[in-house]
Amino acid sequence: MSYITPSKEQFYALKNSGYVGPIVMINLQKFKDADSAIRYERYAAFTIRLIKEQLGGRLIYKGKYIMPFIGEGDWDSVLIVEYPSIDAFLKMQRNEAYLKALPDRQESLADSRVFFTVGEAP
């Protein structure tokens, strides 16, 4: 089974999580092919700029996946992005320009995983 788009229930759960503060998204991607990787890169460049300039978030890490060490998985790319809040992430999901760019993500991926995390005080 592949995962490309969140369900309505996942959006609802995120929106109603009650968490206030910055969130960090860990995003694993598997592309359909080399052309899809280029298409995804176009989406990612636009989205990262939007996150930085309009939402106050930032790209923490972007890298190429090598291999699993514990567990299983076969990914092409890893992105780690910080959003100032869940509301900022949800605002992006309603942004008209983002919605126009979203097909580049959806149509380029064979599979993906997206995890939201919150930091802990040291």
N, C-alpha and C positions, 0 to 999 in steps of 0.2 A: 504494500500500500504506500502511495506517495502522499505527501502533504504539501500543498501549494498555497491554499487560501484558508484563513481562519474561519471557524464556524461563527454563527450569530451567538451561540452560547459562550464561546471563548471571548468574543468582544464584550458581552454582557458581564462575564465573570471578571475580566480585567477592569472594566469601568466601575464595577461595584466592589472591588477588592478592599476599598477603604484605605489603601496605602497612600500616604502623602509624602512626597519627596522624590529625589532623582531615581530613575530606574535604568538599568543597563540591559540591553538586548544582545543576546548571543545568537547569531544567525549562521547556520550551516547551509550551503547550497550545493546541489548537484545539477549541472547543466545538461541539456539534451545533447549538445554537440558544440563544436568550436564557434560556430556562428552565433549560437545561443549565448555563449559566454560573452561575446562582444556586445550583444543586445542587452544582457544583464548589466554589463559595465556602464552602458549609457544610462540605464535606469538608476544604478547606484550613484553615479557621479551627480546626477540631478538631485536625487533624494538627499544625499549627504550635504549638498549645498543648501537645500531647503531646510534641513534640520539645523544647520549651523546659523544661517542668516535669518530665518523666520521663527524658529522655535527655541533657540538658545541651547541646542544640544551640540554634541560633538562626536566625531569618529574617534574611537579609542584605538582600534586595531583593524587592519585589513591584511589578510594573508592567504597563502596557498596551503591547502590541506596536504599533509604528507601521508599519514597512516594512522590507524587506531593503535593505541598501546594497550589499553584495557577496554574490553568490549569489542563491538563491531561497528563498522561504518565505512562508507566510501563517499567522500565529499570532494568537491573541487575547490571551494573557497570558504573562508570564515570571515565574518564581519562582527565587530563588537562596537555598539553605538550606545552613547549615553543620552537620554532624554531628561529634561529637567523635571518632568512629571508624567504620570499616566495621561493627564489631560492634554499635555503637549503632544504626546503620541497620537491620541484620539483626534486632536485637532488636525494633524497631518492627514489622517485617514479621510477627512472631509474636504481637504484642500482640492480645489478644482484642477490645478496644474498637476498635483500628485496623482489624482484619479486618471488624468490623461496619460501619465507616464506608467501607471500600474500594469497595463498589458505587456509592456516589455519585461517586467518581472514574471508575471504569470505564464507567459508563453515561452520563456527561455528556460524555465526550470523543469527538470525531470522529478526533482524531490527537494525538500528543504525541511529544516527544523528551526524554530524560533523559540527561544527561552527568555523570559524576563527574570531579572534578578535584582536584588536590592543589597546595598552595601551594609556592612556591619562595622560598628566602631571598633578600632583596634584595642 
